Amino acid sequence: MLYPLIMLGTWEIVAIVAVVLLLFGGRKIPELMKGLGKGVKEFKEGMNEVEKEIKADDQPQKDDYSKEEK
């Protein structure tokens, strides 16, 4: 049911931008976007770290093979 929320038209985006401008004013928006950008960057770094850990756990280590052969 999330699909209709993704399909925003031009007028919906214009309305959202207008409401944001009215609520926060022109001076606060750059600060808000900077904070949002930092949050997205940290989220991506966290996701990359988790992916690296998962890949490292999936790969067998050399010691695992030597124990199985004996």
Residue pairs with C-beta under 8 A, 6 or more apart in sequence:
8 16
20 29
21 29
24 32
